[in-house]
Structure formats: structure tokens, C-alpha cells
Amino acid sequence: MASKRFWLRLLVMSLAFAMTAVGCNDDIPESKPETDPALNGTWETQKSYIYNNGDISYYNDGSYIDLNNGEINYYYDGKLYKYGNFTTTREGTITITYTYYDRFFLEDYLSGYGTQWMFPLQDWYSRNDLKNKIPENKLNELFSPHTYTYFITDSAEGEILTIGEDSFKRIYF
């Protein structure tokens, strides 16, 4: 009888060890921020104009965005103006954080502050590049995460992405 107990204990310990070894998975990837793959593609800005008679006309102001697996590039007149990252939630929110800005974008953005904000001939500026060079409130506006609701709808003109109050028409996947 003692022999059977010994073998039963050995079997239980072996099973416990095996379950522990199999249950430990060191290959678990780190959790990545979530991005909605339906957003991937190139989206052209859709501005609207409402006529006095109530008709609505849509037009593009020359800007578009490229979204690709958590990266966002913003173009204006074919020139990359700013880029950064985005994440989404299942609840339909998108958080965009721009990390670099083009010199010409910054000159336009800060034009009301006079020539003291003119930038040397450097193509791209990060938060660190601009620290102590522009007002703190403007620095925060540029580089803080911005969260909006988003959704995609189908229309006669194609897929329309709405982020906050801005609309974009898909032009490329």
C-alpha cells in the first residue's frame, strides 16, 4: 500500500511540474497599442460648403493623411507637414500624437508671433528641438496627444472617415 501512495505522489508531482512548465510561456509579446486596421490607407480631406439654398458641396483643400498600423503622416499640397503615431480603442476613439513638424508648417502655425519664431534651416522639429524656443502653451498644443471619436461610413463617393469634426475620403488602401 505504501508503494502505491509513493507512485501516486510521484505522479501528482510530475503532473504539477509538467503543467507549470507548459503554462509558463516566456514568448508572450509585449502588449502593443491597439490600432484599427480598417483605418490603414490614404485619406483625402473633405471640406464642405453649404450654399444658401441648403445644397452641400464637398471639396479637397489639398491635404490628406496616410494611416498605417499606428503611424500617421499629414500632407498639404503634396508635402509632408507633420507625422507621428496614433492608437484606437474598440469604443471608437483615436488618439493622435504628432512627434515631428516641418519647418514650413511651424512658420505658418506660429506666424502670429512675429519673426522671432523663424526657424533655422532644419527640416524637422521635435518637442526637444522646440523647447525654450516657442511658448509652452504652443508646445503643448503641438505635441500633446489629442483624442477624438472616429467612424467610417460608406457613401456614394466611397468610404468616408470622420475623426472628430473632420471628414476624409479614402483614396488608396
ABEGO torsion letter per residue (X at the ends): XAAAAAAAAAAAAAAAAAAAAAABBAABBBBBBBBBAAABEBBBBBBBBBBAAGBBBBBBAGBBBBBBGGBBBBBBGGBBABBBBBBBBAAGBBBBBBABBBAAAAAAAAAAAEAAABBBBBABBBAAAABGABBAAAAAAAABBBBBBBBBBBBAAEBBBBBEABBBBBABX
